[in-house]
Amino acid sequence: MEDLKKVNSDRLYAFWKNFAIGLLILILMIGLNMLLPVFFSPIIALIAAAALYTILYNNRLTRKSNCMLVIYALFFGLVGFSFVEILVNIIDIWEVIPYRLPKAFSFFNAPFLPSLLLDPIIFITVLIVYFRRKHLSICINCKLASGDYAGSSRMAQLLSTESYLQLRNLILIFGLLSIITWGYYLFSFVEVNMSGKDYYVFVWLNIIILSIDELYFAFRYFNIYIDLKENNELISQEELNDMSSKTFIRYYVICDNQLFINPKTIDNARGSIPVLDTPFYTKRSVSGMTVSEIHKLIKRMTGVGDGELRFFFGRKNPGSDKNSTLRYFYFLDGKPEDYPEMNVEGEWVDFENIKKIYSYQPQSLGSTMVSDITRMATIILTQKIFNEDGFRKIKLKSYRPSFNLIEVKRNNYDFQEDKWIKISLFNSDTKLYRLKKWWRGIKKTEKAASQGW
């Protein structure tokens, strides 16, 4: 499974490039606001937002699985800035409120200072995206598409860590810029003429800090690239394309409520520390395998030929349409004592103990195993709590069901389908659920109509 632990150099470059383009668009927008007539400000911001949306759309169209959280946050930040700016000017013209707004807020007055609105609006938008990141549809759809719901691959972990770092970086930058610009405006600025110092604080400071940030992340990702290359953890898109099709197979061997695992597995995503994971995995240089071939492999690996093979779930590997990972259960009859030895190193562990480790020490489990248990638990528990419409079967919110491997064997759960995962993320426990569900239904109908369904 080592091929799955390498980082796609093209995706890493595209990840940095998207961030750099996002900041560059902001820099250009601030510069154009200074050069062009002030009433062009909301138009420039909307054009910049359209450019960011184009990046988002192209990524979704090409299905490159790049993390677009920063572009997503900046897009909504610029859209919000445009509409707030327009709204403020309408309020100022129509005199909706009895108090006159400061001249700096309206482009019909001089001096107009867009950074007073831009910096705090982007700060608030990025802050919201950061705290809502696990519930945003852009993140959920990305994880569901790859089946990597816990971010187990090396590339997924890198993108997740770095995207959160980028968001925290923008929160810090625009938070500081908001404090500086507003502090200067309230205590030092004189609304008569713009001096060189005023231009520096309200315009050039934004451009300089964002430019420094561009350089910092360029050096950062160059160093990450060098480190990965030296550790032989990089793989290019050309190498991926030249590779023959591969099918990775993971088996979970189960007897009663116990799982056969190897406590000394080395998982590169966890470092060199041994973790608990299934010892039954293999790779075949084919695009697909028959059930009988898959059954023969697990018989050979376990030395037990009368087990029941059952499909768990499978997905294409992110960044490569040629490779896929399949998961299977292999249920053995009787008790674990009937199978004291297997053809591989490992031991029987009660699933209740594994659940405790999963809950309190997930770093002790293999990263892919954590991802697989997350999917299994989410689908089973969601079906017990909610119906297909997302409403609770039992109104008592303190109800916390459980499950075991005997139940997994007895019931015919469909772990390949994402329906129950989506319900776990959007259900009657969500605030204003009925209203939001109604609105989603309208949007879905409009989308279907626009596509001629």
Summary of the structure (lengths in Angstrom):
residues: 453
radius of gyration: 26.9
end to end distance: 41.4
largest distance: 89.4
contacts: 1336
relative contact order: 0.10
helix: 60%
strand: 12%
